[in-house]
């Protein structure tokens, strides 16, 4: 999905169904559905805090370019990434597009 870009969505768009989310998730190893299928999350592990922070900064740059922002939790040796589309209180294709881009960053670290 890294060939895709995020597209603006509005609050009148329905969130993806659990089945749709699971289909998208199948192509994203390491990502998990949470809270009744309303978000996706993945924990990335690193050797130290600096690497985790550098990864988070790279995610931030992509998020700004795409206009779709995750919740990041950063600590020593880890960066948790969570995507959810707040406008629809659930998942949108954009969340999976972003997850794909974030996963690709690990190949460049």
C-alpha positions as CSV (number, residue, x, y, z in Angstrom):
1,X,0.0,0.0,0.0
2,X,3.0,2.3,0.0
3,X,2.1,3.3,-3.6
4,X,-1.1,4.9,-2.1
5,X,-1.4,8.3,-0.5
6,X,-3.9,9.4,2.1
7,X,-7.0,11.1,0.9
8,X,-9.1,13.6,2.9
9,X,-12.2,12.0,4.5
10,X,-15.2,13.6,6.1
11,X,-17.2,12.7,9.2
12,X,-20.0,11.3,7.0
13,X,-17.9,8.4,5.8
14,X,-18.6,5.1,7.7
15,X,-15.6,3.4,9.4
16,X,-14.4,0.2,7.9
17,X,-16.1,-2.9,9.0
18,X,-14.2,-5.5,11.0
19,X,-14.0,-7.7,7.9
20,X,-12.7,-4.9,5.7
21,X,-10.1,-4.0,8.4
22,X,-9.0,-7.6,8.7
23,X,-8.5,-7.8,4.9
24,X,-6.3,-4.7,4.9
25,X,-4.5,-6.0,8.1
26,X,-3.5,-9.2,6.4
27,X,-1.0,-7.3,4.2
28,X,0.6,-5.6,7.3
29,X,2.6,-8.1,9.3
30,X,3.1,-7.0,13.0
31,X,0.1,-4.7,13.1
32,X,-2.9,-5.6,15.3
33,X,-6.5,-4.5,15.6
34,X,-7.6,-3.1,18.9
35,X,-10.7,-1.9,20.7
36,X,-13.5,-3.5,18.6
37,X,-11.6,-2.8,15.4
38,X,-11.5,0.9,15.9
39,X,-7.7,1.3,15.7
40,X,-4.5,-0.5,14.6
41,X,-1.3,-0.6,16.6
42,X,2.2,-1.9,16.4
43,X,5.2,-1.9,18.7
44,X,8.6,-1.4,17.0
45,X,11.7,-2.3,19.0
46,X,15.1,-0.7,18.9
47,X,18.5,-1.0,20.6
48,X,18.2,2.3,22.5
49,X,16.2,5.5,23.0
50,X,17.9,7.5,20.3
51,X,17.0,5.0,17.6
52,X,13.4,4.9,18.8
53,X,13.2,8.7,18.8
54,X,14.8,8.9,15.3
55,X,12.1,6.5,14.1
56,X,9.4,8.6,15.6
57,X,10.7,11.7,13.9
58,X,10.7,9.9,10.5
59,X,7.1,8.9,11.2
60,X,6.2,12.5,12.0
61,X,7.6,13.7,8.6
62,X,5.5,11.2,6.7
63,X,2.5,12.0,8.8
64,X,2.8,15.7,7.9
65,X,3.3,14.9,4.2
66,X,0.2,12.7,4.2
67,X,-1.9,14.8,6.6
68,X,-2.7,11.8,8.7
69,X,-1.2,11.6,12.2
70,X,-0.7,8.6,14.5
71,X,-0.5,8.5,18.3
72,X,3.1,7.7,19.2
73,X,4.4,6.4,22.5
74,X,8.2,6.4,22.7
75,X,10.4,5.0,25.4
76,X,13.8,3.4,25.8
77,X,14.1,0.9,23.0
78,X,10.5,1.1,21.6
79,X,8.1,3.2,19.6
80,X,4.4,2.2,19.7
81,X,2.4,3.5,16.7
82,X,-1.4,3.7,16.7
83,X,-3.6,4.8,13.9
84,X,-7.3,5.7,14.1
85,X,-9.3,8.2,12.1
86,X,-10.8,10.5,14.7
87,X,-13.4,12.1,12.3
88,X,-15.1,8.7,12.0
89,X,-14.2,7.2,15.4
90,X,-12.8,4.1,13.6
91,X,-10.6,2.9,10.8
92,X,-10.3,4.3,7.3
93,X,-8.2,3.1,4.4
94,X,-5.8,6.0,5.2
95,X,-4.9,4.2,8.5
96,X,-3.7,1.2,6.6
97,X,-1.9,3.3,4.0
98,X,0.0,5.0,6.8
99,X,0.8,1.8,8.6
100,X,2.3,0.5,5.3
101,X,4.5,3.6,5.0
102,X,5.6,3.2,8.7
103,X,6.4,-0.4,8.2
104,X,8.6,0.5,5.2
105,X,10.6,2.8,7.4
106,X,11.9,-0.2,9.3
107,X,13.6,-1.4,6.2
108,X,15.5,1.9,6.0
109,X,16.5,2.1,9.7
